[in-house]
C-alpha cells in the first residue's frame, strides 16, 4: 500500500502565541511541546514492516474501528448515536 505524506506546518506566530498562552495556565502541555509542533514531522514504517512484518492499514478504517471500540467499551454502545 503506497502512502501519501501531506506535510502540515502551522504558522510560526500561532505556535508561539500558543506557547505564551500555555505558560499562563496550569496545562499538561509543556511549552516546548507546542514549539516542536511548528516543525514538519514525517513518519516511516518501513523498519517495522521489515523487522516485525508490520502491515499498515488505511487510516480511515483504523480511526473508524477505534471510535467503535471506544464507544462500545468506554462510552456505552449508544454514545453519540450510531
Buried (B, 14 or more C-beta within 10 A) or exposed (E): EEEEEEEEEEEEEEBBEBBEEBEEEEEEEEBEEBEEBBEEEEEEEEEEEEEEEEEEEEEEEEEEEEEEEEBEEEEEEEEEEE
